[in-house]
């Protein structure tokens, strides 16, 4: 049996200066971290190359977004080829801030996913419901619709191996509110069952589904103990020393195995 490797992503969002980025890199390079955990950080575009050059090669580096084509008259956009040219091998797609602040549709996000995979980038693909949708018991229907775009645009097992799904309830992002461990587990379990039905058991059992939404050094260990929670996508806490505790959360929890 092979374990689903625990995964922790740090989304730095639109934060940082040259000096603060260097301090974060220094912190990660010097601290003792759980070697069993895969760690990927996502600095702002302008710092991608700097972070990749200075960060230990054991860490992955991600862009926070990309466009659906390789080049052209798309002011302000960045292509997978440009991301790779700066040494990064990951990209975050479908984050709620892209969907809800910038109005990116499920269809556009799916097209970005297809192009990123075709260009050999690894993808952290975000799904999640807003507060009113949860209160109306629409969580499962919302994430199902979002996941349909993933299923439609991932064409092979090789591509599934390069996808990590991040369940991020929008109402918990940056609010200080966090889904309870049981709430997170229930949605993760639902997503895994949906994948088994839609794509097959092999993909469902191997697919890493991580949780995001006000993850902190205080709540990470109990979240990490849930059977279908394979890691975290961390926002604000990834800019602080407590990110180290989150990376090491799996050390105090059980390992999830792929059957």
Secondary structure as UniProt FT lines:
FT   STRAND          2..3
FT   STRAND          7..11
FT   HELIX           18..30
FT   TURN            35..36
FT   STRAND          38..42
FT   HELIX           45..47
FT   HELIX           48..54
FT   TURN            57..58
FT   STRAND          60..63
FT   TURN            75..76
FT   HELIX           80..85
FT   TURN            86..87
FT   STRAND          90..93
FT   HELIX           96..100
FT   HELIX           106..118
FT   TURN            119..120
FT   STRAND          122..127
FT   HELIX           131..135
FT   TURN            136..137
FT   HELIX           139..153
FT   HELIX           157..160
FT   TURN            161..162
FT   STRAND          163..168
FT   HELIX           170..172
FT   HELIX           181..198
FT   HELIX           201..206
FT   STRAND          208..212
FT   TURN            217..219
FT   HELIX           220..224
FT   TURN            227..228
FT   STRAND          231..234
FT   HELIX           236..239
FT   TURN            241..242
FT   HELIX           243..247
FT   HELIX           249..252
FT   STRAND          257..258
//
